[in-house]
Amino acid sequence: MSLGTAEEETKEEIHIPADINWEMLDKSKFFILGAGLFSGVSAALYPAVVLKTRQQVGRYSQGSSSVKVALSVVRSEGFRALYRGFGTSLTGTIPARALYMTALEVTKSSVGSTTIGLGFAEPTAAAIANAAAGVSAAVAAQLVWTPVDVVSQRLMVQNNRSNFSKMRYANGVDGFKQIIKSDGLRGLYRGFGISILTYAPSNAVWWASYSVAQRLIWGGIGCYFCKRDDPGGAEVTTTYRPDSKAVMVVQGVSAAIAGGASALITMPLDTIKTRLQVLDYEENGRSRGPTVAQTVRNLVREGGWAACYRGLGPRCASMSMSATTMITTYEFLKRLSAKSQEGVT
C-alpha cells in the first residue's frame, strides 16, 4: 500500500513519507528485527486469543461477557491459564510471520506494478494489490500456522471444565506427538481448508480496507488543513507535512477500522474453524473430529445462529488491537530495515 500519495485532489498538498517496497529492504535485518518485534506483540495480545477460543468452544452461559470468562479462568486456573500454549504459539509465529511478510511484500509489489500497467487508477491499483497480497500471505502462513494453531488451541482449553477432548497434553511437543499418533499428519492440518476460507478473505478485506481507510483519512485531513478561504473569497492552498507521529496515528486508526470490519465479516467461519480444530467426538470407540455440518448443527443447537458469533467481543478487540500494533510495528520495522534511510522518515 502506498502512503506516498493521498487522494487526487489533495496529493500535492499533503507530503507523506514515501512507502518502502520489497527491493528497498535489508532482508536479514527485516526478518531478525521482525521476529523480536512481533513476538512482543503476540505476547501482549495472547490473553484475548485465549478468551476468544474459550468462548467459542466452551458452554458458558448465554450472555457471559469476556470479563466474566476472564475472571472465571483466573479464579479457577490462575493467571498463567491466560498464556497456556503461548510457547507453542510463539514457536510457530516466527516462521509463519516470516512467510507472511515475504508473500505480502512480493505479491503487493508485483500486483501493484501490474495493475498500474493495466491502466488502473493508483487508489484502485493499491486496493487490488493489497487484497491480493493479503490472500497470498494468508495461504503461505497457514502452511506453517495450522498445525501450531491446532496444538496451541487445544492447550488453551484443555483444563476447561466443559471440555470436549479426552486427550491431555503435557506441553506443545507432547501435543504434536499425541495428535500424530492418533490421527496422523492429517490431525495437525484439521481445519486447514476452512482456515484458508477464513483467513484469505479476512486478509483480503483487511488490507483492502486499510488502504481505503488511509486514503479517506488523508483526504479528510487535506480538506481540513490544506484549503482555506481568504477574506476576499479566494481559495488559499497550504502545504501540510505530517510528522512521524501523525503518520503513525493515521496508520493505527486505519488498521483498527480494517480489523473490526474483517473480524465482523469472518467471525462465523472463525468459530467453525476453532471448533473443528479442537472438538472431538466418539465413533466406534475412537475419537474423531467433527465435520463442518456437524459443527454448525451443534452450534445452532447450543445457542441458535447467534452462537456463531460467540467470542465476537474478544475477537474484535484482539483484531483491532492486533491490527493497530501490527501495522504500526510493521511500518516501523520497514523503516528500520530500509537499506538507505534517506527519504524514508
Summary of the structure (lengths in Angstrom):
residues: 345
radius of gyration: 22.4
end to end distance: 16.6
largest distance: 87.0
contacts: 1126
relative contact order: 0.16
helix: 71%
strand: 5%
